[in-house]
Amino acid sequence: MDHVEVFLLVIGAVLVGAACRRRGWPAPLVVVGVAILVSLIPAVPRYEVDSELLLEFVLPPLLYSAALASSYRDFRASLNSITRLGVGLVLASALVVAATFWLLEDVPFAVALVLGAVVAPPDAVAAAAVGRRLGLPRRVMTLLSGESLINDATSLTLYKVALAGVATGAWELGAGLATFAAAVVGGVVVGFAIGWVVHLVRMRLDDPVVASAIGLLTPFGAYWAAEAIGGSGVLAVVTAGLYLGHTSPRAGYATRLYEGPIWSTLDLLLESFTFALIGMQLPWVVRDVVSSDQGFAHGLVVSFVVLGTAVLVRPLYVFGTAWFDRLRLPGSHRPRGDSLTRRESAVVSWAGMRGVVTLAAAAAIPATSGGDPFPERATIQLAAYTVAIGTLLLQGLSLPWVITRLGVGSAQEVADDAAQEAGMRLAAADAVQEYFEGRRDQLEREFGRERAEQMIERMSSGWRQRASAAAVMLDPEHAEELLPDGVTPQDAAEKGLGTIGGAAARRLPAAAAGRKMQAMRRALIATQREVLMEHRDAGDLDESVMRRMMRELDLEEEALASSWVTRLRD
């Protein structure tokens, strides 16, 4: 397959994905379905992509982007649940599928374990898209995204151990555990080290374009560095992404505004390409089985048995290990009563769609092992593709119905977020008041006592009125508790309609305008950012609420940088 064919595949996949986004359809499922239909056209060539391309150039940026968008605090709080699925469920799925295939086929168990490792890790892309659209609770979304961040490391490590066992004819449990431990430690250490270095560089850069370019290179550097020392490249990418996502509020505002659209665009391209490739390759995998001596009918039966096994293992494991979800692991800081309900567990148990790792690992199975043809390779690949496409179509199409039928939603979470945001806006107004009071002497020297007093009063009261009005609109039920003494919700709504740049700014003396006003507004934005980060780190503010409010501050600072005052100065 040449570069033109790849380009055409990407264009077609993006166009289909764009149509799905416009109509609210599940893009991964539609892209796979359209690709299968296109692949049946006789003139369409066979799409064969080097598996290393998927593992080293497609998987790292997808994982890194997901880690950047994840909350480190939520990830840490749900660590036991994420580990239960990202490690325990992957191992359980791999072993059960391997045992099933081993009973059906006359192959060594290591060969069967290769198939188990290939089909074990779910891909949360489709599930997350459905969950966001239907408003799944944050703890469910955190669990699904956290599982997808670490399950690839588990499955790929097991995959390498199984391939080594096939090549040597024997493998030991102790050696496998040692390989897994080295992969975990090496991956986490490398990922943290690279994330720390990138953060230091990012803090000293005043060029968002260069900072964004470094961000694009980070997942590849983390992946390859970890793999070079025997660590897990997947865990290195995830660790670096979580660390840089958590520390991103310390970086420049322009970098955050630049990186968001870049990663969203890259995600669309890579996800569309991956799911299109799954659909395009299925008919050719079927033809390989037909031309082999293993028999298509037998291979098809085995594939559907493996699909059924992979689908059933997940709910049995999720409900069978629910007790582990209630444990409080050291350092997790998990709140009480945050365990999944039975309905939420049912949703999680049905969100087991496979994706890029299954595709890449299946394609990477060597044609020979130890000088002999790899046992049942065509059947294993057919089973892997059947599981990937079958779960996408079966679970992906029915997941919205399951969520709606079970009535799993986040209405209370939306109300809680609004209450948090209302409280944070008032806390930011308090910080603004403290900022002005702390600079009273400086303002009196620059503008005189009377004008400085007027400035402090107007600016502080203006910020307070705007924050009070926002609190009333965001959380009307608790408005009276949030507002200062003597201020009614009606007063706050009426007086808070203006902005700081309105009448208050116009009444300031001319000497305080222009550059000094800009510098003051930048300082106020920085003060509010510090308030948001302090409350997030203290556990009083959810990450998603903080990022939403942080974006408002970033856009406000961007407006300052683009104002006529800045242009005159430059």
C-alpha positions in Angstrom: 0.0 0.0 0.0 1.5 3.3 -1.0 1.2 6.8 0.5 -1.6 7.9 -1.9 -3.8 5.0 -0.8 -3.2 5.9 2.8 -4.1 9.5 2.1 -7.3 8.5 0.3 -8.3 6.2 3.2 -7.8 9.1 5.7 -9.8 11.5 3.5 -12.7 9.1 3.2 -12.6 8.2 6.9 -12.6 11.9 7.9 -15.5 12.8 5.6 -17.6 9.9 7.0 -16.6 11.0 10.6 -17.5 14.6 9.8 -20.9 13.6 8.6 -21.4 11.5 11.8 -20.4 14.4 14.1 -22.9 16.7 12.3 -25.7 14.2 12.8 -24.7 12.9 16.2 -24.0 9.4 15.0 -21.4 7.1 16.6 -18.5 7.8 14.2 -16.3 4.7 15.0 -19.2 2.3 14.2 -20.3 4.1 11.0 -16.7 4.4 9.8 -16.1 0.7 10.3 -19.3 -0.2 8.5 -18.6 2.0 5.5 -15.1 0.7 5.3 -16.3 -2.9 5.1 -18.7 -2.0 2.3 -15.9 -0.1 0.4 -13.5 -3.0 0.8 -15.9 -5.3 -1.0 -15.5 -3.3 -4.2 -13.3 -5.4 -6.5 -11.1 -2.5 -7.6 -10.2 -1.5 -4.0 -6.6 -2.7 -3.1 -5.7 -4.5 0.0 -4.7 -2.2 2.8 -1.8 -3.6 4.7 -0.1 -1.3 7.3 3.0 -2.2 9.3 1.8 -3.0 12.8 4.7 -1.0 14.2 3.3 2.1 12.5 0.1 1.7 14.6 1.9 0.8 17.8 4.5 3.5 17.6 2.9 6.4 15.6 -0.9 6.0 16.1 -1.3 4.7 19.7 1.1 7.1 21.6 -0.6 10.4 20.5 -4.1 8.9 21.1 -3.2 7.8 24.6 -1.3 11.1 25.3 -4.3 13.2 24.2 -6.7 11.2 26.4 -4.3 11.5 29.4 -4.0 15.2 28.9 -7.8 15.5 29.0 -8.1 13.3 32.1 -8.1 14.5 35.7 -5.1 13.3 37.7 -7.1 13.7 40.9 -10.1 11.7 39.6 -7.6 9.0 38.2 -6.0 8.7 41.6 -9.3 8.6 43.5 -10.5 5.8 41.2 -7.2 4.0 41.1 -8.5 0.8 42.6 -11.4 0.6 40.2 -9.2 1.5 37.3 -6.6 -1.2 38.3 -9.4 -3.7 38.8 -10.4 -3.3 35.1 -7.2 -2.1 33.5 -5.1 -4.9 34.9 -7.4 -7.6 36.5 -10.0 -7.7 33.8 -7.4 -7.7 31.0 -5.6 -10.7 32.6 -8.9 -12.5 33.3 -10.2 -11.9 29.7 -6.9 -13.0 28.2 -6.8 -16.2 30.2 -10.4 -17.2 29.7 -10.2 -16.5 25.9 -6.9 -18.4 25.8 -8.4 -21.4 27.6 -11.4 -21.4 25.3 -9.3 -21.3 22.2 -6.9 -23.9 23.6 -9.9 -26.3 24.1 -11.1 -25.7 20.6 -7.8 -25.9 18.8 -4.9 -28.3 19.1 -2.3 -25.6 19.9 0.1 -24.9 22.8 -1.3 -22.7 25.5 1.2 -19.9 24.7 -0.3 -19.7 21.2 -3.8 -19.4 22.6 -2.5 -16.8 25.1 -1.4 -14.6 22.1 -5.0 -14.5 21.0 -6.2 -13.8 24.6 -3.8 -10.9 24.9 -4.8 -9.5 21.5 -8.5 -9.3 22.2 -8.4 -8.4 25.9 -8.0 -4.6 26.0 -11.2 -2.5 25.2 -10.9 0.8 23.5 -12.9 3.6 25.2 -13.1 5.9 22.2 -16.5 4.8 21.1 -17.8 4.3 24.7 -16.5 7.7 25.7 -18.2 9.4 22.7 -21.6 7.8 23.6 -21.1 8.5 27.3 -20.4 12.2 26.7 -23.4 12.5 24.5 -25.8 10.9 26.9 -24.3 12.4 30.1 -22.8 9.5 31.9 -21.7 10.3 35.5 -18.1 11.5 35.9 -17.0 8.6 37.9 -18.1 6.2 35.1 -16.3 8.3 32.5 -13.2 8.4 34.7 -13.3 4.6 35.1 -13.7 4.0 31.3 -11.1 6.4 30.3 -8.7 5.3 33.1 -9.1 1.7 32.1 -8.3 2.5 28.5 -5.1 4.3 29.5 -3.6 1.3 31.3 -5.1 -1.8 29.8 -3.1 -1.5 26.7 0.1 -1.7 28.7 -1.2 -4.9 30.4 -2.2 -6.6 27.2 0.9 -5.6 25.2 3.2 -6.9 28.0 1.3 -10.1 28.1 1.4 -10.3 24.4 5.2 -10.0 24.3 5.5 -12.7 27.0 3.2 -15.0 25.1 5.1 -14.5 21.8 8.3 -15.3 23.6 6.7 -18.5 24.9 5.7 -19.5 21.4 9.2 -18.9 20.1 11.0 -20.8 22.8 8.4 -23.5 23.4 8.4 -22.8 27.1 7.8 -19.9 29.4 7.7 -19.4 33.2 5.2 -17.5 35.3 8.0 -15.9 37.3 9.7 -14.6 34.3 6.4 -13.2 33.0 5.8 -11.4 36.3 9.3 -10.0 36.3 8.8 -8.7 32.8 5.5 -7.1 33.8 7.0 -5.4 36.9 9.9 -4.1 34.9 7.6 -2.7 32.3 5.4 -0.9 34.9 8.3 0.6 36.8 10.3 1.6 33.8 7.3 3.1 32.0 6.2 5.2 35.0 9.7 6.4 35.8 10.4 7.4 32.2 7.0 9.0 31.7 7.4 11.1 34.9 10.9 12.1 34.0 10.0 13.2 30.5 6.8 15.0 31.7 8.9 16.9 34.4 11.5 18.0 31.8 8.8 19.1 29.3 7.0 21.0 32.0 10.2 22.9 33.0 10.8 23.8 29.3 7.2 24.8 28.9 7.4 27.1 31.9 10.3 29.0 30.3 8.9 29.3 26.8 7.0 32.4 25.7 6.2 30.9 22.3 3.0 28.8 22.2 3.9 27.5 18.7 7.2 26.0 19.9 5.6 24.8 23.1 2.8 23.0 21.1 5.4 21.5 18.8 7.2 20.1 21.9 3.9 18.7 23.1 3.3 16.9 19.8 6.8 15.2 20.1 6.3 14.3 23.8 4.3 11.1 23.4 6.7 9.6 20.8 9.7 10.5 23.0 8.1 8.9 26.1 7.1 5.8 24.2 10.4 5.1 22.5 12.5 6.0 25.6 10.6 3.5 27.8 10.6 0.8 25.2 14.4 1.2 24.8 15.0 0.3 28.4 12.4 -2.5 28.6 9.7 -0.4 30.1 6.1 0.0 29.0 5.9 2.8 26.4 2.1 3.0 26.9 2.5 3.7 30.7 5.3 6.2 29.9 2.9 8.1 27.6 0.1 8.0 30.1 2.2 9.1 33.0 3.6 12.0 31.0 0.2 13.0 29.8 -1.4 12.9 33.3 1.5 14.9 34.8 1.5 17.6 32.0 -2.3 17.8 32.1 -2.3 18.3 35.8 0.4 21.0 35.6 -0.9 22.7 32.5 -2.5 25.6 34.4 1.0 26.7 35.4 2.0 27.1 31.7 1.2 30.0 29.5 -2.4 30.7 28.5 -1.6 30.7 24.8 -0.1 27.2 24.9 -3.4 25.8 26.4 -5.4 27.7 23.7 -3.2 26.4 21.0 -2.9 22.8 22.1 -6.7 22.1 22.5 -7.6 22.4 18.8 -4.4 20.7 17.7 -5.1 17.5 19.8 -8.8 17.4 18.8 -7.8 17.6 15.2 -5.1 14.9 15.5 -7.5 12.6 17.4 -10.1 12.9 14.6 -7.5 12.0 12.0 -6.0 9.0 13.9 -9.2 7.6 15.2 -10.9 7.8 11.7 -7.9 6.2 10.1 -7.8 3.3 12.7 -11.4 2.4 12.5 -11.4 2.6 8.7 -8.4 0.3 8.6 -10.3 -2.2 10.8 -13.1 -2.3 8.3 -10.9 -2.4 5.2 -8.8 -5.3 6.4 -11.6 -7.7 7.5 -12.5 -9.1 4.0 -8.8 -9.8 3.3 -8.4 -11.6 6.7 -11.4 -13.7 5.7 -9.7 -14.6 2.4 -6.5 -15.5 4.2 -8.5 -18.0 6.3 -10.2 -19.4 3.2 -6.9 -20.0 1.4 -5.3 -21.6 4.5 -5.6 -25.2 5.5 -7.6 -24.3 8.6 -11.0 -24.1 7.0 -13.2 -21.0 6.9 -16.3 -22.6 8.4 -14.2 -23.9 11.4 -12.5 -20.6 11.7 -15.8 -18.7 11.7 -17.2 -20.9 14.4 -14.1 -20.4 16.5 -14.2 -16.7 16.0 -17.8 -16.3 17.1 -17.1 -18.5 20.2 -14.2 -16.2 21.1 -16.4 -13.2 20.5 -19.1 -14.5 22.8 -16.5 -15.4 25.4 -14.9 -11.9 25.3 -18.3 -10.3 25.6 -19.5 -12.5 28.5 -16.3 -12.3 30.6 -16.6 -8.5 31.1 -20.0 -8.4 33.0 -19.2 -11.5 35.0 -15.9 -10.0 36.1 -17.3 -6.5 36.7 -20.1 -7.8 39.0 -18.0 -10.6 40.5 -15.3 -8.2 41.7 -17.6 -5.3 42.7 -16.5 -5.6 46.3 -13.0 -4.5 45.3 -14.5 -1.2 44.1 -15.3 -0.3 47.7 -11.8 -0.6 49.0 -9.8 2.5 49.8 -6.2 2.0 48.6 -3.5 4.0 50.3 -3.0 7.3 48.6 -6.1 7.2 46.5 -8.0 9.8 48.6 -11.2 8.3 47.4 -14.4 9.8 48.9 -16.9 7.7 50.8 -19.9 6.5 48.9 -18.3 6.9 45.5 -18.6 3.2 44.4 -20.5 2.4 41.2 -24.2 1.6 41.5 -25.4 -1.6 40.0 -26.8 0.3 37.1 -23.5 2.1 36.5 -21.7 -1.3 36.7 -24.1 -2.7 34.1 -23.1 0.2 31.8 -19.4 -0.3 32.4 -19.8 -4.1 31.8 -21.3 -3.4 28.4 -18.7 -0.8 27.3 -16.1 -3.3 26.0 -15.6 -2.3 22.4 -12.1 -3.2 21.0 -10.0 -0.9 18.8 -6.5 0.1 17.8 -4.5 -2.2 20.1 -6.4 -5.3 19.0 -5.9 -4.3 15.3 -2.2 -3.6 15.7 -1.4 -6.7 17.8 -3.3 -9.0 15.5 -1.4 -7.6 12.5 1.9 -7.9 14.3 1.6 -11.7 14.8 4.7 -13.0 13.0 4.2 -15.4 10.1 6.9 -17.7 11.5 8.1 -18.5 15.0 11.2 -20.4 15.7 11.6 -21.2 12.0 8.1 -22.8 11.7 4.9 -21.2 10.5 3.0 -19.6 13.4 0.3 -22.0 14.5 -3.2 -21.1 13.5 -2.2 -17.5 12.6 -5.0 -16.9 10.1 -7.6 -18.2 12.5 -6.2 -16.1 15.3 -6.3 -13.0 13.2 -9.9 -13.7 12.0 -11.0 -14.2 15.6 -9.3 -10.9 16.6 -11.0 -9.0 13.9 -14.3 -10.6 14.6 -14.0 -9.5 18.3 -13.0 -6.0 17.3 -15.8 -5.5 14.8 -18.3 -7.6 16.6 -18.0 -5.6 19.9 -18.1 -2.3 18.0 -21.3 -3.3 16.3 -23.0 -5.3 19.0 -22.0 -3.3 22.1 -21.4 0.1 20.4 -24.9 0.1 18.7 -26.7 -1.0 21.8 -24.8 1.0 24.5 -27.0 4.1 24.1 -30.1 2.0 24.6 -28.6 0.4 27.7 -27.7 3.8 29.2 -31.1 5.2 28.4 -33.0 2.1 29.6 -31.1 2.0 32.9 -31.6 5.7 33.5 -27.9 6.4 34.2 -27.3 10.1 34.1 -25.5 13.0 35.6 -28.2 15.5 36.4 -27.1 15.8 40.1 -23.5 16.1 38.9 -24.4 19.1 36.7 -26.1 20.8 39.7 -23.1 20.1 41.9 -20.7 21.6 39.2 -22.9 24.7 39.0 -22.7 25.1 42.8 -19.0 24.6 42.8 -18.6 27.2 40.0 -20.7 29.7 41.9 -18.7 29.3 45.0 -15.4 29.6 43.1 -16.5 32.8 41.4 -17.2 34.4 44.8 -13.9 33.0 46.1 -12.1 34.6 43.2 -13.9 37.9 44.0 -12.5 37.7 47.5 -9.0 37.1 46.1 -9.5 40.2 43.9 -10.4 42.2 47.0 -7.3 41.0 48.8 -5.2 41.9 45.8 -6.4 45.5 45.8 -6.0 45.8 49.6 -2.5 44.5 49.4 -1.6 47.2 46.9 -3.3 50.1 48.5 -0.1 51.9 49.4 1.2 51.5 45.8 -2.0 52.8 44.3 -2.1 55.8 46.7 1.4 56.8 45.6 0.5 56.6 41.9 -3.0 58.1 41.9 -3.4 59.8 45.3 -5.4 58.7 48.3 -8.8 59.8 47.1 -8.6 58.4 43.6 -6.9 55.2 44.8 -9.8 54.6 47.3 -12.2 55.2 44.5 -10.4 52.7 42.2 -10.3 50.0 44.9 -14.0 50.5 45.7 -15.2 50.5 42.2 -13.0 47.6 41.0 -13.6 45.4 44.0 -17.3 46.0 44.1 -17.6 45.5 40.3 -15.9 42.1 40.6 -18.0 41.2 43.5 -21.2 42.2 41.7 -20.3 40.2 38.6 -19.4 37.1 40.7 -22.6 37.5 42.7 -24.7 37.7 39.6 -23.0 34.6 38.2 -23.6 32.7 41.5 -27.3 33.6 41.4 -27.7 32.3 37.8 -25.6 29.2 38.4 -27.0 28.1 41.7 -30.2 29.9 42.4 -31.3 27.5 45.1 -28.3 28.3 47.4 -27.9 31.9 46.3 -28.8 33.4 49.7 -26.2 31.2 51.4 -23.5 32.2 48.9 -24.0 35.9 48.7 -22.6 38.4 51.2 -24.7 39.6 54.1 -27.2 42.3 53.0 -27.1 41.3 49.3 -30.2 39.7 48.0 -30.3 37.5 44.8 -32.4 40.2 43.1 -29.8 42.9 43.9 -27.0 40.7 42.7 -28.7 40.0 39.4 -29.5 43.6 38.8 -26.1 45.1 39.7 -24.0 42.4 38.2 -25.0 42.8 34.6 -22.1 45.2 33.9 -18.5 44.3 33.4 -15.3 45.5 34.9 -14.3 47.1 31.6 -17.4 49.3 31.6 -18.3 52.3 33.8 -15.8 51.5 36.5 -12.9 51.6 34.1 -14.2 54.8 32.5 -14.3 56.6 35.8 -10.6 55.9 36.5 -8.2 58.7 36.1 -6.4 58.9 32.8 -3.1 57.9 34.3 -4.5 54.6 35.3 -5.7 53.7 31.9 -3.9 51.9 29.1 -0.8 49.9 30.0 -1.3 50.1 33.8 -4.9 48.9 33.5 -3.7 46.0 31.3 -1.0 45.0 33.8 -3.6 45.2 36.6 -6.1 43.0 34.7 -3.3 40.5 34.0 -2.4 40.4 37.6 -6.1 39.9 38.6 -6.4 37.0 36.1 -3.3 35.4 37.6 -4.8 35.8 41.1 -7.9 34.0 40.0 -6.0 31.2 38.4 -4.2 30.6 41.7 -7.5 30.5 43.5 -8.8 27.8 41.1 -5.6 25.7 41.4 -5.5 25.9 45.2 -9.1 24.7 45.5 -8.5 22.0 42.9 -5.5 20.7 44.8 -7.4 20.9 48.1 -10.2 18.7 46.6 -12.8 21.4 46.7 -13.1 22.0 43.0 -13.6 19.3 40.3 -11.0 19.3 37.5 -13.6 19.8 34.8 -15.1 22.8 36.5 -11.7 24.3 37.0 -10.7 23.8 33.3 -14.0 25.4 32.2 -13.3 28.5 34.3 -9.6 28.5 33.4 -10.5 28.7 29.7 -12.6 31.8 30.4 -9.5 33.4 32.0 -7.3 32.3 29.1 -9.7 33.8 26.6 -9.8 37.0 28.7 -6.0 37.2 28.7 -5.9 36.5 25.0 -8.3 39.4 24.4 -5.9 41.6 26.4 -2.9 40.5 24.3 -4.9 41.4 21.1 -6.1 44.8 22.3 -5.2 48.1 20.7 -3.1 49.0 23.8 -0.8 46.0 23.2 -0.6 46.8 19.5 0.5 50.3 20.3 3.1 49.1 22.8 4.5 46.6 20.4 
